[in-house]
Amino acid sequence: MNAHASFSTTYFAPAMRQRQWAEGSRQVVRCRRVIDETHDVKTFVLSAASGHMFSFSAGQYLVVHLTIDGTRVTRSYSVSSPPTRPLDLHITVKRMKGGLVSNWLHD
Ligand SMILES: Cc1cc2nc3c(=O)[nH]c(=O)nc-3n(C[C@H](O)[C@H](O)[C@H](O)COP(=O)(O)OP(=O)(O)OC[C@H]3O[C@@H](n4cnc5c(N)ncnc54)[C@H](O)[C@@H]3O)c2cc1C
């Protein structure tokens, strides 16, 4: 799965800026792994296609932009991995009955 995503906000030390995802910018993220948490909850392990590192604080969320069947859709997902792991970023998504994006991600 490839998706464009942007952070709500990011905080990072200026010296690290070049290698980190700039605030408000969009990047392609790739899903590297899917973890089944329960029958209707999955965790998606994402990394930036550019190799940029993630920098975030607890409580931040990712805005995911997808094109599904030709329709552009946007959804927000809280980051479920700790800020101490900058190389990948986890989102944990619950399948919602009749929901477009959660079911597309799960299936
Ligand atoms: C800041 C933030 C963080 C979030 N973090 C998470 C997270 O960590 N994990 C998570 O799982 N979710 C999270 N969400 C929710 C997530 O963004 C999505 O809203 C969720 O996944 C449902 O999206 P969907 O496309 O599957 O459902 P949608 O397609 O948006 O549908 C939602 C519901 O509305 C119903 N519906 C859709 N269209 C119609 C219609 N025309 N008439 C009647 N009913 C309709 C659907 O059946 C479904 O029950 C977060 C939201 C926000 C704002």
The ligand as an SDF file (V2000), in Angstrom:
LIG
                    3D

 53 58  0  0  0  0  0  0  0  0999 V2000
   -7.7270   13.0850   15.0950 C   0  0  0  0  0  0  0  0  0  0  0  0
   -8.3250   11.7230   14.7200 C   0  0  0  0  0  0  0  0  0  0  0  0
   -7.6300   10.5730   15.0310 C   0  0  0  0  0  0  0  0  0  0  0  0
   -8.1840    9.3160   14.7220 C   0  0  0  0  0  0  0  0  0  0  0  0
   -7.4920    8.2060   15.0390 N   0  0  0  0  0  0  0  0  0  0  0  0
   -7.9910    6.9990   14.7390 C   0  0  0  0  0  0  0  0  0  0  0  0
   -7.2800    5.8110   15.0830 C   0  0  0  0  0  0  0  0  0  0  0  0
   -6.1880    5.8590   15.6610 O   0  0  0  0  0  0  0  0  0  0  0  0
   -7.8300    4.6220   14.7250 N   0  0  0  0  0  0  0  0  0  0  0  0
   -9.0420    4.5120   14.0860 C   0  0  0  0  0  0  0  0  0  0  0  0
   -9.4780    3.3880   13.8020 O   0  0  0  0  0  0  0  0  0  0  0  0
   -9.7210    5.6390   13.7340 N   0  0  0  0  0  0  0  0  0  0  0  0
   -9.2350    6.8670   14.0450 C   0  0  0  0  0  0  0  0  0  0  0  0
   -9.9160    7.9840   13.6890 N   0  0  0  0  0  0  0  0  0  0  0  0
  -11.1510    7.8400   12.8920 C   0  0  0  0  0  0  0  0  0  0  0  0
  -10.7660    7.7200   11.3850 C   0  0  0  0  0  0  0  0  0  0  0  0
  -10.2680    8.9620   10.9270 O   0  0  0  0  0  0  0  0  0  0  0  0
  -11.9630    7.3690   10.4750 C   0  0  0  0  0  0  0  0  0  0  0  0
  -13.0030    8.2600   10.7510 O   0  0  0  0  0  0  0  0  0  0  0  0
  -12.4200    5.9340   10.6640 C   0  0  0  0  0  0  0  0  0  0  0  0
  -11.4010    5.0090   10.2810 O   0  0  0  0  0  0  0  0  0  0  0  0
  -13.6670    5.6520    9.7850 C   0  0  0  0  0  0  0  0  0  0  0  0
  -13.3620    5.9410    8.4560 O   0  0  0  0  0  0  0  0  0  0  0  0
  -14.0000    5.0920    7.2800 P   0  0  0  0  0  0  0  0  0  0  0  0
  -13.5970    5.7290    6.0040 O   0  0  0  0  0  0  0  0  0  0  0  0
  -13.7300    3.6420    7.4670 O   0  0  0  0  0  0  0  0  0  0  0  0
  -15.5580    5.2960    7.5330 O   0  0  0  0  0  0  0  0  0  0  0  0
  -16.5270    6.3000    6.7260 P   0  0  0  0  0  0  0  0  0  0  0  0
  -16.6330    5.8950    5.3150 O   0  0  0  0  0  0  0  0  0  0  0  0
  -16.1050    7.6940    7.0220 O   0  0  0  0  0  0  0  0  0  0  0  0
  -17.8880    5.9760    7.4570 O   0  0  0  0  0  0  0  0  0  0  0  0
  -18.0400    6.2080    8.8810 C   0  0  0  0  0  0  0  0  0  0  0  0
  -19.4220    5.6780    9.3020 C   0  0  0  0  0  0  0  0  0  0  0  0
  -20.4310    6.4300    8.6480 O   0  0  0  0  0  0  0  0  0  0  0  0
  -21.2630    5.5400    7.9070 C   0  0  0  0  0  0  0  0  0  0  0  0
  -21.6200    6.1980    6.6290 N   0  0  0  0  0  0  0  0  0  0  0  0
  -20.7710    6.5270    5.6420 C   0  0  0  0  0  0  0  0  0  0  0  0
  -21.4220    7.1370    4.6450 N   0  0  0  0  0  0  0  0  0  0  0  0
  -22.7340    7.1860    5.0300 C   0  0  0  0  0  0  0  0  0  0  0  0
  -23.9130    7.6890    4.4340 C   0  0  0  0  0  0  0  0  0  0  0  0
  -23.9010    8.2950    3.2570 N   0  0  0  0  0  0  0  0  0  0  0  0
  -25.0570    7.5800    5.1250 N   0  0  0  0  0  0  0  0  0  0  0  0
  -25.1010    6.9980    6.3330 C   0  0  0  0  0  0  0  0  0  0  0  0
  -24.0150    6.4940    6.9500 N   0  0  0  0  0  0  0  0  0  0  0  0
  -22.8630    6.5870    6.3020 C   0  0  0  0  0  0  0  0  0  0  0  0
  -20.4640    4.2560    7.6980 C   0  0  0  0  0  0  0  0  0  0  0  0
  -21.2970    3.1230    7.5820 O   0  0  0  0  0  0  0  0  0  0  0  0
  -19.6500    4.1940    8.9500 C   0  0  0  0  0  0  0  0  0  0  0  0
  -20.3510    3.5700    9.9850 O   0  0  0  0  0  0  0  0  0  0  0  0
   -9.4310    9.2300   14.0390 C   0  0  0  0  0  0  0  0  0  0  0  0
  -10.1100   10.4150   13.7220 C   0  0  0  0  0  0  0  0  0  0  0  0
   -9.5790   11.6230   14.0660 C   0  0  0  0  0  0  0  0  0  0  0  0
  -10.3480   12.8860   13.7360 C   0  0  0  0  0  0  0  0  0  0  0  0
  1  2  1  0
  2  3  1  0
  2 52  2  0
  3  4  2  0
  4  5  1  0
  4 50  1  0
  5  6  2  0
  6  7  1  0
  6 13  1  0
  7  8  2  0
  7  9  1  0
  9 10  1  0
 10 11  2  0
 10 12  1  0
 12 13  2  0
 13 14  1  0
 14 15  1  0
 14 50  1  0
 15 16  1  0
 16 17  1  0
 16 18  1  0
 18 19  1  0
 18 20  1  0
 20 21  1  0
 20 22  1  0
 22 23  1  0
 23 24  1  0
 24 25  2  0
 24 26  1  0
 24 27  1  0
 27 28  1  0
 28 29  2  0
 28 30  1  0
 28 31  1  0
 31 32  1  0
 32 33  1  0
 33 34  1  0
 33 48  1  0
 34 35  1  0
 35 36  1  0
 35 46  1  0
 36 37  1  0
 36 45  1  0
 37 38  2  0
 38 39  1  0
 39 40  1  0
 39 45  2  0
 40 41  1  0
 40 42  2  0
 42 43  1  0
 43 44  2  0
 44 45  1  0
 46 47  1  0
 46 48  1  0
 48 49  1  0
 50 51  2  0
 51 52  1  0
 52 53  1  0
M  END
$$$$
